[in-house]
């Protein structure tokens, strides 16, 4: 099988090669995990939580090694360390919350509307869960669905992105060191992802809307559930009562953190015209003060693009906007620094809905700002998108922001901040429109979606004889 090459985003050099998992190896892993799953589920919630905590402790012991590999994958040191700690925290949270959810399940018995019939409910996990993860937050997004699936009682087969494969080696070694944990990692590109879908009973995919449709189609052919977390074009509304300097700082961070390579980054800002001048001045000034994280190890807030092709896509959106009359207030040009592709926070004003930067997912540190005169206009513009992942509202008071939020067509809305959905995992976020399909991965449904309900319908009286259904004879 042909090796796959991975590029170091800081240097632009190909410095890592791996052999993708073969179809036969994937089938063998799936069979092994299925054989483990019944024993895993039989451990019960408390028993599974115990093993998950052992896993979390093992990851914590190797946190520096994992973060170092992840830093090469992504070109980010600080965020890589945060990712690993977030993954550990996620495992521990589900080890705590999972048994509570199982204890609260309504198993009955309860009386049916049919006289003499009693209903109980039995819960069991989908036996084999599969995850196809993206490259932007490799550790978090490889495990955000797998952990609650394991807690529910499923076995888990995980495919990290071939763009960021280095961290998977220590994670796979750790999983293999815990014999009771039914978890395995497979490596490769689209062919490996397609093979995973052929083996599992439930698939979760995080990535682009275009690829998500292909995953959904493949899952539909097998009649298995597909949970999709896809692209976003998240809007932020800044009302006339908001403090412009405060709002500018929030808009900057929520738009450009992690070089804007986050599904739930703010990608469109709608600001009231009455505060637009001080808002734009503060935003441009703050954007110009942000340093690239180059040379490595010498500070700086924004790392390189993880996927080199993404830099070209973002530059094309900026160029399209400028060609159509947008005004550049900061940034605007991808730079090659030491072989890596970097872009300073880019602020655009005088943007129009026909520009690609206002319609397509950007996935880069670009902040297009639109001025509005009427709040209803801002809401309509914010909702005029093929996406509906998340949104944000900044206002003079929490009450004002909360009144606007239900009018936005998004799965979750950050109030008085931006992109909170990327760090808050105990609140539901059910993606809308082209941003996803299926139950929320966060909140309690994050685990409950992996449980199948089986009705146990008991006759407590006398069963009806066939004669009760006989046709009436002649009078």
BELGI-V733182 format. One record per residue. N is the residue number from 1. PSI is psi in degrees with one decimal (999 if undefined). OMEGA is omega as a letter, one per 30 degrees, with the letter a starting at -180 (none if undefined). D_CENTER is the distance of its C-alpha to the mean C-alpha in Angstrom with 1 decimal. Layout:
<<N:PSI:OMEGA:D_CENTER> <N:PSI:OMEGA:D_CENTER>>
This chain:
<<1:140.1:a:30.7> <2:134.4:l:29.9> <3:153.5:l:28.0> <4:135.8:a:24.8> <5:141.6:l:25.0> <6:137.8:a:22.4> <7:139.3:l:23.1> <8:115.8:a:23.2> <9:-21.0:l:21.6> <10:-31.3:a:24.2> <11:-17.5:a:27.2> <12:6.4:a:26.3> <13:146.0:l:28.0> <14:111.2:a:27.2> <15:15.6:a:27.7> <16:133.6:l:25.8> <17:147.4:l:26.5> <18:155.6:l:25.4> <19:123.5:a:26.5> <20:152.0:l:24.0> <21:131.8:a:24.2> <22:164.1:l:26.8> <23:-40.6:l:26.7> <24:-39.8:l:29.2> <25:-37.1:l:27.4> <26:-44.5:l:24.2> <27:-39.5:l:26.5> <28:-41.8:l:28.2> <29:-42.7:l:25.1> <30:-42.7:l:24.0> <31:-40.7:l:27.6> <32:-44.3:a:27.7> <33:-39.6:l:24.5> <34:-37.9:l:25.9> <35:-30.9:l:29.2> <36:-24.5:a:27.5> <37:-41.1:a:25.5> <38:-38.2:l:28.4> <39:-40.4:l:29.6> <40:-47.2:a:26.2> <41:-36.0:a:25.9> <42:-16.6:l:29.6> <43:-24.3:a:29.0> <44:165.3:a:27.7> <45:-43.9:a:25.0> <46:-39.9:l:27.0> <47:-39.4:l:27.7> <48:-39.5:l:24.1> <49:-37.6:l:23.2> <50:-43.3:l:26.0> <51:-39.0:l:24.7> <52:-39.0:l:21.1> <53:-36.5:l:22.9> <54:-41.4:l:24.9> <55:-46.0:l:21.9> <56:-41.8:l:20.4> <57:-37.5:l:23.9> <58:-38.7:l:24.1> <59:-41.9:a:21.0> <60:-38.6:l:22.4> <61:-27.0:a:25.6> <62:19.5:a:24.2> <63:-41.3:a:21.7> <64:-41.1:l:23.8> <65:-44.7:a:23.9> <66:-44.8:a:20.2> <67:-35.5:l:19.5> <68:-42.3:l:22.4> <69:-40.9:a:21.0> <70:-34.7:l:17.6> <71:-35.2:l:19.5> <72:-39.9:l:21.3> <73:-41.9:a:18.2> <74:-14.3:a:16.6> <75:21.2:a:19.8> <76:123.1:l:18.6> <77:-57.6:a:20.6> <78:-48.6:a:19.7> <79:-31.9:l:15.9> <80:-44.5:l:16.2> <81:-40.2:l:18.3> <82:-41.2:l:16.0> <83:-47.1:a:13.0> <84:-43.8:l:15.5> <85:-35.6:l:16.8> <86:-39.8:l:13.4> <87:-43.9:l:13.0> <88:-45.5:l:16.6> <89:-36.9:l:16.2> <90:-42.5:l:13.4> <91:-45.8:a:15.9> <92:-35.0:l:18.8> <93:-45.0:l:17.2> <94:-31.7:l:16.8> <95:-29.2:l:20.2> <96:-46.4:a:21.6> <97:-33.0:a:19.9> <98:-54.1:l:20.1> <99:-33.0:l:23.9> <100:-41.7:l:24.1> <101:-41.5:l:22.2> <102:-40.0:l:24.4> <103:-27.8:a:27.5> <104:-0.7:a:26.7> <105:138.3:l:26.4> <106:100.5:a:29.2> <107:-8.9:a:31.2> <108:-163.1:g:34.4> <109:155.0:l:37.2> <110:153.4:a:37.6> <111:140.6:l:40.2> <112:163.1:l:39.6> <113:-18.8:l:41.0> <114:123.1:a:43.2> <115:134.5:l:46.2> <116:1.6:a:46.5> <117:135.7:a:42.9> <118:141.2:a:40.5> <119:131.6:l:36.8> <120:161.2:l:34.6> <121:130.0:l:31.0> <122:137.3:a:29.9> <123:133.9:l:26.2> <124:153.3:a:25.0> <125:152.0:l:21.8> <126:128.8:a:20.8> <127:-48.1:a:22.5> <128:118.4:l:20.2> <129:146.0:l:16.4> <130:139.7:l:14.7> <131:134.0:l:11.4> <132:112.3:a:11.1> <133:157.1:a:8.8> <134:-175.6:a:8.8> <135:-8.1:a:11.1> <136:-37.9:l:9.7> <137:78.4:a:8.7> <138:-42.9:a:10.3> <139:-50.0:a:11.3> <140:-49.1:a:8.5> <141:-11.8:l:6.0> <142:-19.4:a:9.3> <143:-9.0:a:10.1> <144:-32.5:l:7.6> <145:-33.3:a:8.9> <146:-38.3:a:12.1> <147:-52.9:l:13.5> <148:-29.3:l:13.8> <149:-43.9:l:15.0> <150:-42.8:l:17.6> <151:-34.7:l:18.6> <152:-22.0:a:19.2> <153:3.2:l:21.6> <154:158.6:l:19.9> <155:158.4:a:20.2> <156:132.6:l:17.2> <157:120.4:a:17.2> <158:130.9:l:14.5> <159:103.9:l:14.6> <160:166.4:l:13.1> <161:142.0:l:13.5> <162:-14.6:l:17.2> <163:-31.1:a:16.8> <164:71.3:a:16.0> <165:-12.2:a:17.9> <166:-38.0:a:20.1> <167:-21.0:a:18.1> <168:-28.2:a:18.1> <169:-53.0:l:21.9> <170:-33.3:l:22.2> <171:-40.5:l:19.3> <172:-39.3:l:21.2> <173:-42.1:a:24.4> <174:-45.3:l:23.4> <175:-40.9:a:22.1> <176:-22.6:a:25.4> <177:-7.9:l:27.4> <178:93.8:a:26.4> <179:-25.4:a:28.4> <180:-4.5:a:27.2> <181:114.1:a:23.5> <182:72.4:a:22.6> <183:135.1:l:19.8> <184:154.4:l:20.1> <185:139.6:l:18.4> <186:150.9:a:19.4> <187:144.3:l:19.5> <188:-173.9:a:19.9> <189:-149.9:a:19.0> <190:-34.8:a:18.6> <191:-38.0:l:21.7> <192:-39.8:l:20.2> <193:-41.7:l:17.1> <194:-39.6:l:19.6> <195:-37.0:l:21.7> <196:-45.3:a:19.0> <197:-32.7:a:18.6> <198:-15.3:a:22.3> <199:-24.2:a:22.4> <200:170.6:l:19.9> <201:-11.0:a:20.1> <202:128.3:a:16.5> <203:139.0:l:13.7> <204:132.9:l:9.9> <205:136.5:l:8.6> <206:125.0:a:5.7> <207:-153.4:a:8.0> <208:156.3:l:10.8> <209:-38.8:a:12.4> <210:-46.5:l:15.5> <211:-34.6:l:14.3> <212:-38.3:l:12.4> <213:-39.8:l:15.9> <214:-40.2:l:17.5> <215:-44.6:a:15.4> <216:-40.6:l:16.2> <217:-43.0:l:19.8> <218:-40.5:l:20.1> <219:-38.9:a:18.9> <220:-36.9:l:21.2> <221:-32.1:l:24.1> <222:-3.3:a:23.7> <223:45.0:l:23.1> <224:153.6:l:20.1> <225:142.2:l:17.1> <226:120.3:l:14.0> <227:119.3:a:10.7> <228:126.7:l:8.7> <229:109.0:a:5.5> <230:-153.6:a:7.5> <231:169.3:l:9.2> <232:158.7:l:10.5> <233:58.1:a:13.9> <234:128.4:l:13.7> <235:152.4:l:17.3> <236:129.9:l:19.1> <237:126.9:l:22.6> <238:115.3:a:25.1> <239:169.0:a:28.2> <240:-23.4:a:31.8> <241:-7.7:a:32.1> <242:148.5:l:29.4> <243:120.3:a:30.7> <244:-37.5:a:30.1> <245:-42.3:l:30.0> <246:-46.9:a:27.5> <247:-37.3:a:25.3> <248:-40.9:l:25.5> <249:-41.3:l:24.3> <250:-44.7:a:21.2> <251:-40.6:l:20.5> <252:-53.5:a:20.9> <253:-44.9:a:18.6> <254:-19.9:a:15.8> <255:-37.2:a:16.3> <256:-6.1:l:17.1> <257:143.1:a:15.5> <258:33.2:a:14.3> <259:28.0:l:16.4> <260:9.1:a:14.2> <261:60.2:a:11.7> <262:135.8:a:8.6> <263:-34.0:a:6.9> <264:28.0:l:8.2> <265:152.9:l:11.4> <266:126.8:a:14.6> <267:-3.5:l:16.2> <268:133.7:l:19.2> <269:128.1:l:21.6> <270:114.3:a:24.4> <271:140.0:l:27.2> <272:135.8:a:30.5> <273:-31.2:a:33.3> <274:-22.1:l:35.4> <275:8.9:a:33.3> <276:-41.4:a:32.0> <277:-52.7:l:34.6> <278:-32.1:l:33.9> <279:-50.5:a:30.1> <280:-37.5:l:30.2> <281:-44.3:l:32.7> <282:-39.9:a:30.7> <283:-45.5:a:27.4> <284:-41.8:l:29.3> <285:-44.7:a:31.1> <286:-38.9:a:28.0> <287:-41.1:a:26.3> <288:-20.2:a:29.4> <289:-10.5:a:29.5> <290:128.3:a:26.2> <291:145.7:l:27.1> <292:153.2:l:25.4> <293:61.8:a:24.7> <294:136.9:f:27.7> <295:153.9:a:29.8> <296:142.1:l:27.5> <297:6.9:a:28.4> <298:35.1:l:30.0> <299:-165.4:a:27.4> <300:146.5:a:25.6> <301:-27.2:a:22.3> <302:124.2:l:20.7> <303:-173.0:a:20.3> <304:166.6:l:20.6> <305:133.7:a:18.4> <306:-43.5:a:16.8> <307:109.7:a:17.6> <308:-35.9:a:21.1> <309:-25.0:l:20.9> <310:-35.0:l:18.3> <311:-42.0:l:21.0> <312:-38.1:l:23.4> <313:-44.6:a:21.1> <314:-43.1:l:20.6> <315:-38.2:l:24.4> <316:-37.8:l:25.2> <317:-42.1:l:23.5> <318:-47.1:a:25.4> <319:-39.5:l:28.6> <320:-43.5:a:28.3> <321:-44.5:a:28.0> <322:-37.6:l:31.0> <323:-25.7:a:33.0> <324:9.3:l:32.5> <325:4.0:l:33.7> <326:153.9:l:30.9> <327:130.1:a:32.1> <328:120.4:a:30.7> <329:-19.0:l:30.8> <330:151.8:l:29.0> <331:-143.6:l:27.6> <332:-11.3:a:27.5> <333:122.3:l:28.1> <334:133.6:a:26.1> <335:143.6:l:28.3> <336:112.2:l:28.9> <337:109.0:l:29.3> <338:20.4:a:30.4> <339:-15.7:l:28.8> <340:156.6:a:25.3> <341:116.8:a:24.0> <342:148.5:l:23.6> <343:122.8:l:23.4> <344:153.4:l:24.6> <345:125.5:a:23.0> <346:121.8:a:24.3> <347:125.7:l:25.6> <348:134.3:l:26.8> <349:176.6:a:29.0> <350:36.5:l:31.0> <351:156.5:a:28.1> <352:156.4:a:28.5> <353:-20.3:a:26.3> <354:-10.4:a:27.5> <355:142.7:l:26.1> <356:-35.2:a:23.2> <357:-16.1:l:21.5> <358:-12.5:a:21.5> <359:-40.5:a:20.4> <360:151.2:l:18.0> <361:134.4:a:14.7> <362:-52.1:a:16.1> <363:46.2:l:13.6> <364:170.6:a:16.4> <365:63.6:a:18.4> <366:132.3:a:20.2> <367:95.2:l:21.1> <368:129.8:a:23.1> <369:128.6:l:25.1> <370:136.0:l:27.0> <371:144.6:l:29.8> <372:154.9:l:30.7> <373:-29.6:a:33.8> <374:134.3:a:32.8> <375:-38.0:l:29.8> <376:-36.1:l:29.7> <377:-43.5:a:29.5> <378:-42.4:l:26.4> <379:-43.2:l:24.7> <380:-42.2:l:25.7> <381:-41.3:l:24.5> <382:-37.0:a:21.1> <383:-11.0:a:20.7> <384:67.0:a:22.2> <385:152.8:l:19.1> <386:-10.2:a:17.6> <387:159.3:l:14.2> <388:48.6:a:13.3> <389:-61.2:a:9.9> <390:175.6:a:11.4> <391:178.5:l:14.8> <392:150.6:l:17.2> <393:128.5:l:20.9> <394:125.4:a:23.4> <395:177.9:l:26.9> <396:-17.8:l:30.1> <397:156.7:l:29.2> <398:-36.6:a:26.4> <399:-42.2:l:28.4> <400:-44.1:l:28.4> <401:-42.2:a:24.6> <402:-29.7:l:24.1> <403:-29.2:a:26.5> <404:-36.1:a:24.7> <405:-46.2:a:21.1> <406:-14.5:a:21.9> <407:-6.8:a:23.2> <408:134.1:a:19.9> <409:73.9:a:18.1> <410:154.6:a:14.6> <411:-29.8:l:12.4> <412:151.7:a:12.9> <413:125.9:l:15.3> <414:132.2:l:16.0> <415:128.3:a:19.8> <416:24.3:l:21.9> <417:179.1:l:19.0> <418:146.4:l:16.0> <419:30.2:l:12.2> <420:-26.0:a:12.7> <421:-19.4:a:9.6> <422:-14.3:a:7.9> <423:-14.4:a:10.5> <424:112.4:a:11.6> <425:-2.3:a:10.3> <426:17.3:l:13.5> <427:142.1:a:13.4> <428:149.4:l:12.2> <429:92.0:a:10.0> <430:106.4:a:11.0> <431:145.1:l:10.0> <432:162.7:l:13.4> <433:-133.3:a:15.3> <434:8.0:a:13.9> <435:-1.1:l:10.3> <436:178.3:a:9.8> <437:134.7:l:12.0> <438:179.6:a:12.7> <439:164.2:l:12.5> <440:138.7:l:10.1> <441:-15.7:l:8.0> <442:169.5:a:9.3> <443:-175.0:a:13.0> <444:-28.7:l:15.6> <445:-16.9:l:14.4> <446:-35.0:l:11.7> <447:-41.5:a:14.9> <448:-26.2:a:17.3> <449:-20.0:a:15.7> <450:6.8:l:16.8> <451:135.6:l:20.4> <452:138.0:l:23.0> <453:134.4:l:25.8> <454:121.0:a:29.4> <455:131.3:l:32.2> <456:106.3:a:35.5> <457:112.0:a:38.1> <458:134.1:l:41.5> <459:114.9:a:44.9> <460:-7.9:l:46.8> <461:-144.2:l:49.8> <462:120.9:l:52.0> <463:142.2:l:50.3> <464:140.1:l:51.8> <465:164.0:l:54.3> <466:-31.9:a:54.2> <467:-24.5:a:57.2> <468:-18.4:a:55.1> <469:7.8:a:53.7> <470:148.4:l:57.0> <471:146.2:l:58.4> <472:142.7:l:61.2> <473:-179.1:l:64.7> <474:147.8:l:67.4> <475:999:none:68.9>>
